[in-house]
């Protein structure tokens, strides 16, 4: 299996531009998570999907952030407009289910720099 | 709500020395506990997990962790550090019962000195 695939690997953009991050979960996994990692705040859960439905978006910072999962094999995280404080590494993770002992499989992340 | 606290954001050990990374948890119900490792420029990978079976859990790469309810701890150990162990380690907690998100600690960067 190819694992969780994220694109792009790096993204540099200017303040005010729209940014779209993409994720392909592992085939057969029905839970998908978007995390943001920064030095100051560590690893934060942004949103969680189960069977393509958003279950918990309480971590989404503000209306500038939106996430979709149109099908079981694809998800996007969009920031519009982007701001310098959005600079971080964004990880997508998937798991087989929602049991508490289920392990997460992480992608390699997207390093976002907003200038 | 559950949480984990990792003591020490940076730990340095000599190659061949004992590795001890500390994690304490807070949970009102029996938790599931995890250790994940992150190598530079990579995503997190599961090292080991505690799911209420044996209190001593063995993971990959020679790591193990012991669940101690009386101390609310889940420290990660390895008898002999290897250069390849240099990475960032995250403790995480989740509880059963419906959807419960995984809560990660702030991470501990392990440096291994030759």
Interface residues (C-beta under 8 A of the other chain):
Chain A: X4 X33 X42 X43 X45 X48 X50 X55 X56 X91 X93 X98 X99 X100 X101 X103 X104 X106 X107 X108 X109
Chain B: X32 X34 X36 X41 X42 X43 X44 X45 X46 X49 X51 X90 X94 X95 X96 X97 X99 X100 X101 X102 X104 X105 X106 X107
